[in-house]
Amino acid sequence: RVGEQDQLMLVLAGGGAAHQLTDARNGVTQFEWSPDGATIAFVTSDVPKNQAAIDQHHDSFEVGNDSYLTTAAPTTAHLWLVPAAGGAARRLTSGDWTVTGGDYVAPLSWSPDGRYILISKSPTPHLGDYNGTVQAIVDTRDGHMRQLTQHSGYEGYGVFSPDGQKVAYWYPKDGDPLNGSQIYVAPTQGGNGSDVTSALDRDIARAIWMPDGATLLIGATDGTRVFLWLQPLDGPARKLDLGEINPSWSNWVDVTVGRNGSIAFSGAEPKRPTELYYMSSPTAKVRRLKIGRASCRERV
């Protein structure tokens, strides 16, 4: 955090002083490294058109389709690129629509070749219009954008497959917003794709591609617990054996998949607070990671 806003800071893995990469007036809300590590995509809110008046305390606004706790007119948020080595940031998208993710901030997803970024696009910055969110693919060269599917809304959290040929994204079962979220997989070239989690019949919270590109790691609630499943694109899901461990964040599931198929996630047990757990493979025994005091100091 720099001043009152969150900015991107870069620290080398070997240590040293932090280097500030961005100076966005309204701060950075989400970011993602490019596959080659040379560029970072980030999202920041635009400066209001009447900012000069706001600075003079003329900050009244017309209430729109927003939360009753809204204290200012919502502003659009757009995609920018900044070199990881430092330099001027480059704006990639603009317009009256906004980069969003529904009730939660959606991550950005780069295509493996670094040419495209998948975003969640809402027609307006008003919270009540987020039901119109769809998945859009942005060309990093010129900002050209196209919608992935023919749906009119209720999409979110799109992720490119390891080969860049497919996209997995949220969409309610049978397109009914009163149903739980399922994971659809569509070709990158476009199309609605198909529901690959229909048989699982759970309200899906997270989907991450496994390295083989033919399987997804799924996180979802099941009764009073949160579980992880392996979901093939063309077969039944298999629940992972986590014992009594409950992956944290039922609305998101905080988990990462390594290039070798290993899995790391934060979770809690009935008599333990949230800690970090590791599986060398989806079939391996879960191991709780322990960090000694010395290593903790080194990381700080």
Disulfide bonds with the S-S distance in Angstrom:
none
